[in-house]
């Protein structure tokens, strides 16, 4: 009887150890999947961040160009250029037209 109790106890301990081992393996696989998913997400976020930084830099450059253009529009040279393009001339200016 004593031998059968020991065998039953050993069998029960092996089954418990098997379940514990299976649970440990399951959680290890689960954690590995989470780590892989997290790494992929981090790489995607880094790529997105790089693209957004490029867009920010391009927009900052465009804003600087617009500031320069705004300053140019306020100059006398720009006003004269636009006036000449629609046919205005200075009062003392002489215009020569070519006959075809």
MITORDO-970496 format. One line per 10 residues: number of its first residue (from 1); their letters; for each residue x, y, z of C-alpha. Coordinates in pm, whole numbers. Layout:
<atoms>
NUM> a> X,Y,Z ~ ... $
</atoms>
This chain:
<atoms>
1> xxxxxxxxxx> 0,0,0 ~ 275,236,89 ~ 431,183,-253 ~ 103,258,-435 ~ 56,579,-235 ~ 405,692,-327 ~ 341,612,-693 ~ 8,800,-686 ~ 176,1097,-518 ~ 457,1094,-775 $
11> xxxxxxxxxx> 204,1073,-1060 ~ 10,1367,-913 ~ 331,1567,-868 ~ 432,1497,-1231 ~ 92,1609,-1354 ~ 113,1927,-1146 ~ 469,1988,-1271 ~ 350,1931,-1629 ~ 68,2185,-1589 ~ 302,2436,-1424 $
21> xxxxxxxxxx> 557,2385,-1704 ~ 287,2426,-1968 ~ 164,2744,-1797 ~ 519,2884,-1783 ~ 577,2805,-2152 ~ 239,2959,-2242 ~ 321,3281,-2057 ~ 670,3294,-2210 ~ 522,3264,-2559 ~ 260,3525,-2472 $
31> xxxxxxxxxx> 526,3766,-2342 ~ 747,3708,-2648 ~ 452,3796,-2869 ~ 390,4114,-2671 ~ 758,4213,-2694 ~ 765,4157,-3069 ~ 444,4355,-3111 ~ 580,4636,-2894 ~ 905,4652,-3093 ~ 715,4669,-3421 $
41> xxxxxxxxxx> 495,4944,-3283 ~ 802,5137,-3166 ~ 960,5112,-3511 ~ 637,5232,-3674 ~ 617,5524,-3433 ~ 980,5619,-3499 ~ 919,5613,-3875 ~ 609,5828,-3831 ~ 801,6069,-3611 ~ 1076,6102,-3872 $
51> xxxxxxxxxx> 818,6177,-4144 ~ 648,6436,-3922 ~ 980,6602,-3843 ~ 1051,6628,-4217 ~ 709,6783,-4270 ~ 769,7030,-3988 ~ 1103,7128,-4138 ~ 945,7176,-4482 ~ 667,7390,-4334 ~ 916,7600,-4139 $
61> xxxxxxxxxx> 1111,7658,-4460 ~ 790,7753,-4641 ~ 701,7994,-4358 ~ 1044,8157,-4392 ~ 990,8192,-4769 ~ 652,8352,-4707 ~ 805,8593,-4457 ~ 1067,8692,-4716 ~ 796,8736,-4978 ~ 592,8948,-4738 $
71> xxxxxxxxxx> 891,9175,-4681 ~ 948,9203,-5058 ~ 583,9290,-5121 ~ 623,9589,-4888 ~ 911,9733,-5095 ~ 890,10013,-5351 ~ 1053,9787,-5611 ~ 766,9538,-5593 ~ 503,9813,-5617 ~ 673,9960,-5925 $
81> xxxxxxxxxx> 705,9617,-6084 ~ 334,9543,-6038 ~ 231,9887,-6159 ~ 439,9851,-6478 ~ 291,9506,-6541 ~ -58,9660,-6565 ~ 55,9956,-6774 ~ 126,10236,-6526 ~ 425,10461,-6585 ~ 595,10747,-6401 $
91> xxxxxxxxxx> 474,11095,-6503 ~ 813,11193,-6649 ~ 870,10860,-6821 ~ 869,10843,-7201 ~ 740,10529,-7364 ~ 853,10423,-7708 ~ 634,10180,-7896 ~ 745,9992,-8196 ~ 539,9996,-8508 ~ 493,9662,-8674 $
</atoms>
